């Protein structure tokens, strides 16, 4: 089994290999530390699995995830991330990832994820799934409030948002204020950061 590990920290790549070798000693590995390197490696060889960091120095791991799905349709990808919110996992799975693991996961969870995914399944940290049982703050927003928040996160102005929604700027601003209040956020910049950090701007 050939595995591509993409992470900008060599110690993380090496540690991940060691964990896998303990359970799957027959594996062969290739490494990449940047988005550019990962694309070159993928173009040069075929892989059975990719383990991908969500944050890379020259771009987002999500960009490589999309590229990998276009270049090698059906290629299983496990995302590794420092983010422990279910929204990140949902975003990755919607783009074609088959697994999502926090970097705080126990080694056994990586093994479980590989077994499940190589058998055709999907794997997400159980702790993340447990957290989803509580109501997400975003779920408390109305459709209009979510629309305004996501458009702001995409860089649209209030005037443009109001025009797109067919309402006045005052009404659009009211939706923004309600969204901020429900999420416990004091500023527009804080609202934008909240969505971007959780990968919610395009959901």
BELVEN-V551830 format. One record per residue. N is the residue number from 1. RES is the residue in three letters. SS is DSSP state (helix for helix, strand for strand, loop for the rest). PSI is psi in whole degrees, 0 to 359 (NA if undefined). OMEGA is omega in degrees with one decimal (NA if undefined). Layout:
BEGIN
n = [N N]
res = [RES RES]
ss = [SS SS]
psi = [PSI PSI]
omega = [OMEGA OMEGA]
END
This chain:
BEGIN
n = [1 2 3 4 5 6 7 8 9 10 11 12 13 14 15 16 17 18 19 20 21 22 23 24 25 26 27 28 29 30 31 32 33 34 35 36 37 38 39 40 41 42 43 44 45 46 47 48 49 50 51 52 53 54 55 56 57 58 59 60 61 62 63 64 65 66 67 68 69 70 71 72 73 74 75 76 77 78 79 80 81 82 83 84 85 86 87 88 89 90 91 92 93 94 95 96 97 98 99 100 101 102 103 104 105 106 107 108 109 110 111 112 113 114 115 116 117 118 119 120 121 122 123 124 125 126 127 128 129 130 131 132 133 134 135 136 137 138 139 140 141 142 143 144 145 146 147 148 149 150 151 152 153 154 155 156 157 158 159 160 161 162 163 164 165 166 167 168 169 170 171 172 173 174 175 176 177 178 179 180 181 182 183 184 185 186 187 188 189 190 191 192 193 194 195 196 197 198 199 200 201 202 203]
res = [UNK UNK UNK UNK UNK UNK UNK UNK UNK UNK UNK UNK UNK UNK UNK UNK UNK UNK UNK UNK UNK UNK UNK UNK UNK UNK UNK UNK UNK UNK UNK UNK UNK UNK UNK UNK UNK UNK UNK UNK UNK UNK UNK UNK UNK UNK UNK UNK UNK UNK UNK UNK UNK UNK UNK UNK UNK UNK UNK UNK UNK UNK UNK UNK UNK UNK UNK UNK UNK UNK UNK UNK UNK UNK UNK UNK UNK UNK UNK UNK UNK UNK UNK UNK UNK UNK UNK UNK UNK UNK UNK UNK UNK UNK UNK UNK UNK UNK UNK UNK UNK UNK UNK UNK UNK UNK UNK UNK UNK UNK UNK UNK UNK UNK UNK UNK UNK UNK UNK UNK UNK UNK UNK UNK UNK UNK UNK UNK UNK UNK UNK UNK UNK UNK UNK UNK UNK UNK UNK UNK UNK UNK UNK UNK UNK UNK UNK UNK UNK UNK UNK UNK UNK UNK UNK UNK UNK UNK UNK UNK UNK UNK UNK UNK UNK UNK UNK UNK UNK UNK UNK UNK UNK UNK UNK UNK UNK UNK UNK UNK UNK UNK UNK UNK UNK UNK UNK UNK UNK UNK UNK UNK UNK UNK UNK UNK UNK UNK UNK UNK UNK UNK UNK]
ss = [loop strand strand strand strand strand loop loop loop helix helix helix helix helix helix helix helix helix helix helix helix helix helix loop loop loop loop strand strand strand strand strand loop loop helix helix helix helix helix helix helix helix helix helix loop loop loop loop strand strand strand strand strand loop strand strand loop loop strand strand helix helix helix helix helix helix helix helix helix helix helix loop loop loop loop loop strand strand strand strand strand loop loop loop loop helix helix helix helix helix helix helix helix helix loop loop loop loop strand strand strand strand loop loop loop loop helix helix helix helix helix helix helix helix helix helix helix helix loop loop loop loop strand strand loop helix helix helix helix helix helix loop loop loop loop loop helix helix helix helix loop loop helix helix helix helix helix helix helix helix helix helix helix loop loop loop loop helix helix helix helix helix helix helix helix loop loop loop helix helix helix helix helix helix helix helix helix helix helix helix helix helix helix loop loop loop loop helix helix helix helix helix helix helix helix helix helix loop loop loop loop loop loop]
psi = [129 129 134 124 121 110 142 358 117 324 326 317 315 317 321 318 314 320 315 318 326 327 328 76 344 359 147 144 148 153 155 142 353 167 317 313 319 319 318 317 317 326 339 348 165 144 155 343 144 134 117 127 139 339 119 154 333 19 183 144 335 328 318 325 312 319 316 322 328 318 320 77 133 356 121 134 130 124 134 135 151 347 130 27 143 332 324 316 317 318 315 316 324 336 1 357 151 349 155 121 137 147 351 2 151 151 325 330 325 318 315 319 315 315 314 315 318 344 7 2 189 144 131 143 125 324 327 320 323 320 335 341 333 152 125 141 323 331 343 349 146 168 317 321 318 319 313 314 315 323 322 318 336 359 8 149 164 324 315 321 314 317 317 326 349 32 173 161 323 317 317 321 326 318 318 314 318 319 316 318 316 327 354 35 137 336 159 319 325 323 315 314 321 313 317 319 336 6 31 353 329 9 NA]
omega = [179.9 -176.8 174.2 178.5 -177.5 179.2 -176.4 177.6 -178.0 -178.5 177.0 178.3 -179.0 179.3 178.3 177.2 -177.8 178.2 -177.2 -178.0 178.6 -176.8 -177.9 -173.5 -177.0 -175.3 171.3 -172.8 165.5 -176.5 172.2 -178.7 -179.9 176.5 -179.8 179.5 -177.9 178.7 179.6 -179.2 -178.6 179.2 -172.8 -176.3 177.2 -177.3 176.9 -176.8 173.4 172.9 -163.7 173.9 -178.0 -178.0 179.5 -174.5 -177.4 178.6 -179.8 174.2 178.1 176.7 179.0 177.2 179.0 179.1 -178.8 -179.7 177.2 -176.7 -177.4 -177.5 179.1 179.7 -179.4 179.1 172.8 178.1 172.5 -175.2 172.2 -176.7 -175.0 178.0 -177.7 -178.9 178.2 179.8 179.6 179.9 -179.4 -179.6 179.6 179.6 174.7 177.5 179.0 -179.9 178.2 -179.0 170.5 177.5 175.9 -178.1 174.5 178.7 -178.9 -179.6 176.1 178.0 179.2 179.8 -179.7 -179.6 -178.9 -175.4 179.2 176.3 176.7 -177.3 176.9 -178.1 173.8 177.1 176.9 -179.5 177.2 178.5 177.9 -178.0 -178.9 -179.2 174.9 -176.4 177.0 179.2 -179.8 -179.5 -179.8 -179.3 173.9 179.9 -179.3 179.3 177.2 -178.7 179.3 -178.0 -177.7 177.2 175.7 -179.3 178.0 175.6 -179.8 176.7 178.7 178.4 179.4 179.3 179.9 179.1 -179.3 -178.1 -179.7 179.4 177.9 177.0 179.4 179.5 178.1 178.7 176.9 176.7 178.5 -179.0 179.0 179.1 179.9 -179.7 -179.1 -179.2 179.9 -176.9 -171.8 -174.1 177.0 178.6 177.0 177.3 179.3 -179.9 179.6 -178.6 -177.4 -178.6 -178.4 178.1 -173.9 -174.4 -176.4 -176.9 NA]
END
